[in-house]
Amino acid sequence: MQQAWSYQHAIQHAQSQLNHESAKLEAEILLCHLLKISRAQLYTWPERELTDQQAKAFFDLVGQRQQGQPIAYLTGQREFWGLNLHVNPNTLIPRADTETLVDIALHKAALYSQPELTLLDLGTGSGAIALALASELPQAEIHAIDYSNAALATAQSNAQQLNLAIQFYQGSWFEPVNHHKFDIIVSNPPYIESTDPHLSQGDLRFEPSQALASGTDGLDDLRVIISQAQTYLASKGWLMVEHGYNQALSVADLFKQSGYQAIELITDLAGQPRVTIGQKP
């Protein structure tokens, strides 16, 4: 006879297996995902028992988490800007730090009349940034590009599920929008150094490397974006890019070399340098 597992007992056992600071929370998230219930329901019926099949599936998920698989990939979802997004190993996992980029884009967007406002999200991945902007700017025209067809399929699925209008394109950076002009261009491009040991640690091991690393100094894609964006910006348009905390000076120099004005560094909620913006003359 197989062991009977109550919700509470299963959580406790998973917590001991995972054995780290967030283990209980992660175990609860995985069990709620599997059972399609809320954490409140988990607490309401702690004595309720799992079927043998449910217990096996749950401990399989826990085992995958033990091996380092990100929670977001195991559940297939991640919240960003209050939106519930589908994510998978074809896309980066959206992070709260990137909400800084959305916030500053909305701040600048407020200076425009919405029906005429055009925005572009470069390297959209799961669509997180473009969808966050679309949720706040329903009358704006929002475009998004990604090189990966698989990532684009995820972004399009998210847009459909959230009923948000985005024009998606497949291609390398500005290639698919050759004759467009945009008021605001945003990008969270790859910016990790290709030799950075973090790429082989934690969640990053499982995320698509082409969406993370960008040359020996991490700036290869930022160089392309910053140097080419002026061609695609309307007069007085804004470019906004996310970058690493230690790249702020280098990124500001790239903006200066390309002739941008009103260059400004914005820090994230933790006070780390996160986003640099510049305006086309």
C-alpha positions as CSV (number, residue, x, y, z in Angstrom):
1,M,0.0,0.0,0.0
2,Q,1.4,3.4,-1.0
3,Q,1.8,6.2,1.6
4,A,-1.1,8.6,1.9
5,W,0.0,12.2,1.5
6,S,-2.1,15.0,2.9
7,Y,-1.5,18.5,1.5
8,Q,0.3,19.5,4.7
9,H,2.4,16.4,4.8
10,A,3.4,16.7,1.1
11,I,4.4,20.3,1.6
12,Q,6.5,19.5,4.6
13,H,8.3,16.6,2.8
14,A,8.9,18.8,-0.3
15,Q,10.3,21.6,1.9
16,S,12.8,19.2,3.5
17,Q,13.8,18.0,0.0
18,L,14.3,21.5,-1.4
19,N,16.0,22.7,1.8
20,H,16.5,26.4,1.1
21,E,15.0,29.7,2.3
22,S,12.0,29.8,-0.1
23,A,11.4,26.0,0.0
24,K,8.0,26.1,1.6
25,L,6.7,28.8,-0.7
26,E,8.0,27.0,-3.8
27,A,6.4,23.7,-2.6
28,E,3.1,25.5,-2.1
29,I,3.3,27.1,-5.6
30,L,4.0,23.8,-7.2
31,L,1.2,22.0,-5.4
32,C,-1.3,24.8,-6.2
33,H,-0.2,24.7,-9.8
34,L,-0.7,20.9,-10.0
35,L,-4.1,20.9,-8.2
36,K,-5.3,24.2,-9.8
37,I,-6.2,25.6,-6.5
38,S,-5.3,28.8,-4.6
39,R,-2.9,28.9,-1.6
40,A,-5.9,29.9,0.5
41,Q,-7.5,26.6,-0.4
42,L,-4.3,24.8,0.5
43,Y,-4.5,26.3,4.0
44,T,-8.2,25.6,4.4
45,W,-7.9,21.9,3.7
46,P,-4.4,20.9,4.9
47,E,-5.7,17.4,5.8
48,R,-7.1,16.7,2.3
49,E,-5.2,13.8,0.7
50,L,-3.5,13.6,-2.7
51,T,-4.3,10.7,-5.0
52,D,-1.3,8.5,-5.8
53,Q,-1.1,10.0,-9.2
54,Q,-1.1,13.6,-7.8
55,A,1.5,12.7,-5.2
56,K,3.8,11.2,-7.9
57,A,3.3,14.2,-10.2
58,F,4.0,16.6,-7.3
59,F,7.2,15.0,-6.2
60,D,8.3,14.8,-9.8
61,L,8.0,18.6,-10.0
62,V,9.9,18.9,-6.7
63,G,12.6,16.7,-8.1
64,Q,12.9,18.9,-11.1
65,R,13.1,22.0,-8.9
66,Q,15.9,20.2,-6.9
67,Q,17.8,19.9,-10.1
68,G,17.5,23.7,-10.6
69,Q,14.6,24.0,-13.0
70,P,13.1,27.5,-12.6
71,I,9.7,27.6,-10.9
72,A,8.4,29.7,-13.8
73,Y,9.2,27.0,-16.3
74,L,7.7,24.3,-14.1
75,T,4.4,26.1,-13.7
76,G,4.6,27.7,-17.2
77,Q,3.7,31.1,-15.9
78,R,5.1,34.3,-14.4
79,E,3.5,37.5,-13.3
80,F,4.8,40.8,-14.8
81,W,3.2,44.2,-14.3
82,G,0.1,42.5,-12.9
83,L,-0.2,40.4,-16.0
84,N,-0.1,36.6,-15.9
85,L,2.2,35.5,-18.7
86,H,2.9,32.1,-20.2
87,V,6.7,31.4,-20.2
88,N,8.7,28.4,-21.3
89,P,12.4,27.6,-22.0
90,N,12.2,29.5,-25.4
91,T,11.8,32.8,-23.5
92,L,13.5,34.6,-20.7
93,I,11.7,34.7,-17.4
94,P,10.4,38.2,-16.9
95,R,11.9,39.9,-13.8
96,A,10.6,42.6,-11.5
97,D,13.7,44.8,-12.2
98,T,12.5,45.1,-15.8
99,E,9.4,46.9,-14.7
100,T,11.7,49.9,-14.3
101,L,11.9,50.0,-18.1
102,V,8.1,49.9,-18.4
103,D,7.7,52.6,-15.8
104,I,10.0,55.1,-17.5
105,A,8.5,54.3,-20.9
106,L,5.0,55.2,-19.6
107,H,6.4,58.4,-18.0
108,K,7.6,59.5,-21.4
109,A,4.5,58.2,-23.2
110,A,2.4,60.6,-21.1
111,L,4.0,63.5,-23.0
112,Y,2.3,62.3,-26.3
113,S,-1.2,62.1,-27.5
114,Q,-2.0,58.3,-27.3
115,P,-3.7,57.7,-30.7
116,E,-0.6,59.0,-32.5
117,L,1.9,57.3,-30.2
118,T,4.0,54.5,-31.7
119,L,6.3,52.2,-29.6
120,L,8.7,49.4,-30.4
121,D,9.9,46.6,-28.1
122,L,13.1,45.0,-29.4
123,G,13.8,41.4,-28.4
124,T,10.3,40.9,-26.9
125,G,10.7,37.3,-25.7
126,S,7.5,36.4,-23.9
127,G,6.1,39.8,-24.8
128,A,6.3,41.1,-21.2
129,I,7.3,44.7,-21.9
130,A,5.1,45.2,-25.0
131,L,2.1,43.7,-23.2
132,A,2.7,45.8,-20.1
133,L,2.8,48.9,-22.3
134,A,-0.3,47.8,-24.2
135,S,-2.2,47.3,-21.0
136,E,-1.6,50.9,-20.0
137,L,-1.7,52.5,-23.4
138,P,-4.7,50.9,-25.2
139,Q,-4.9,53.5,-28.0
140,A,-1.1,53.5,-28.8
141,E,0.4,51.5,-31.7
142,I,2.8,49.0,-30.3
143,H,5.2,46.8,-32.3
144,A,7.4,44.0,-31.1
145,I,10.3,42.1,-32.6
146,D,12.1,38.9,-31.8
147,Y,14.6,36.8,-33.7
148,S,13.2,33.5,-32.2
149,N,10.1,32.1,-33.8
150,A,9.4,30.1,-30.7
151,A,9.6,33.1,-28.5
152,L,7.3,35.0,-30.8
153,A,4.8,32.2,-30.7
154,T,4.7,32.5,-26.9
155,A,4.4,36.3,-27.1
156,Q,1.5,36.1,-29.6
157,S,-0.2,33.5,-27.4
158,N,0.1,35.9,-24.4
159,A,-1.3,38.8,-26.4
160,Q,-4.2,36.7,-27.5
161,Q,-4.9,35.5,-24.0
162,L,-4.8,39.0,-22.6
163,N,-6.7,40.5,-25.5
164,L,-4.0,43.1,-26.2
165,A,-3.2,44.4,-29.6
166,I,0.5,44.1,-30.6
167,Q,2.0,43.9,-34.1
168,F,4.7,41.2,-34.0
169,Y,7.6,40.7,-36.4
170,Q,10.3,38.0,-36.7
171,G,13.9,39.2,-37.4
172,S,17.1,40.6,-36.2
173,W,16.7,43.9,-34.3
174,F,15.4,46.6,-36.7
175,E,15.5,44.5,-39.8
176,P,11.7,43.8,-40.0
177,V,10.6,47.5,-39.5
178,N,12.8,49.1,-42.1
179,H,10.5,52.1,-43.0
180,H,8.9,52.7,-39.7
181,K,9.4,55.6,-37.3
182,F,8.7,55.3,-33.5
183,D,8.3,57.8,-30.7
184,I,9.7,55.4,-28.1
185,I,11.9,52.3,-28.6
186,V,12.5,50.0,-25.6
187,S,14.7,47.0,-25.3
188,N,15.9,44.5,-22.7
189,P,18.5,42.9,-24.9
190,P,21.1,40.3,-24.0
191,Y,23.8,42.1,-21.9
192,I,25.7,39.4,-19.9
193,E,29.4,38.8,-20.7
194,S,29.7,35.5,-22.6
195,T,32.3,34.3,-20.0
196,D,30.2,35.3,-17.0
197,P,30.1,32.3,-14.6
198,H,26.5,33.2,-13.6
199,L,25.4,31.8,-17.0
200,S,26.1,28.3,-15.6
201,Q,24.4,28.9,-12.2
202,G,20.8,29.1,-10.9
203,D,17.9,29.8,-13.2
204,L,20.2,31.2,-16.0
205,R,21.4,27.6,-16.8
206,F,17.9,26.9,-18.1
207,E,17.1,30.1,-19.9
208,P,18.0,30.6,-23.7
209,S,21.6,31.7,-23.9
210,Q,21.1,33.7,-27.0
211,A,18.7,35.9,-25.0
212,L,21.3,36.4,-22.2
213,A,24.9,36.7,-23.4
214,S,26.2,39.3,-25.9
215,G,29.9,39.1,-26.6
216,T,32.9,39.3,-24.3
217,D,31.9,42.6,-22.6
218,G,28.1,42.0,-22.9
219,L,27.6,45.1,-25.0
220,D,27.5,43.7,-28.6
221,D,23.8,43.9,-29.0
222,L,23.5,47.2,-27.1
223,R,26.1,48.7,-29.6
224,V,23.9,47.7,-32.5
225,I,20.7,48.9,-30.9
226,I,22.0,52.3,-29.8
227,S,23.9,53.1,-33.0
228,Q,20.9,52.1,-35.3
229,A,18.0,53.3,-33.3
230,Q,18.2,56.9,-34.4
231,T,17.3,55.9,-37.9
232,Y,14.0,54.5,-36.6
233,L,13.2,57.2,-34.1
234,A,10.9,60.1,-34.9
235,S,12.2,63.5,-34.1
236,K,12.6,64.0,-30.4
237,G,11.9,60.2,-29.9
238,W,13.3,58.3,-27.0
239,L,15.5,55.1,-26.8
240,M,15.4,53.2,-23.5
241,V,17.6,50.1,-22.8
242,E,18.0,47.9,-19.8
243,H,21.6,46.9,-19.0
244,G,23.8,45.4,-16.2
245,Y,24.5,47.3,-13.0
246,N,28.1,47.6,-13.9
247,Q,27.6,48.8,-17.6
248,A,26.0,52.2,-16.9
249,L,29.1,54.3,-17.8
250,S,29.8,52.2,-21.0
251,V,26.2,52.5,-22.1
252,A,26.1,56.2,-21.5
253,D,29.3,56.5,-23.6
254,L,27.6,54.6,-26.5
255,F,24.6,57.0,-26.3
256,K,26.9,60.0,-26.4
257,Q,28.9,58.6,-29.4
258,S,25.7,58.2,-31.3
259,G,24.6,61.8,-30.6
260,Y,21.7,61.3,-28.2
261,Q,20.6,64.2,-26.0
262,A,19.1,64.3,-22.5
263,I,20.9,61.0,-21.5
264,E,19.8,59.8,-18.1
265,L,20.4,56.7,-15.9
266,I,17.5,55.3,-14.0
267,T,18.0,52.9,-11.0
268,D,15.6,50.0,-10.1
269,L,13.8,49.5,-6.8
270,A,17.0,48.1,-5.3
271,G,18.9,51.2,-6.2
272,Q,20.9,49.4,-8.9
273,P,21.7,51.1,-12.2
274,R,19.2,49.5,-14.6
275,V,18.0,51.6,-17.5
276,T,19.7,54.3,-19.7
277,I,17.6,56.6,-21.9
278,G,18.4,59.1,-24.5
279,Q,16.5,61.4,-26.9
280,K,17.0,61.8,-30.6
281,P,17.8,65.5,-31.4
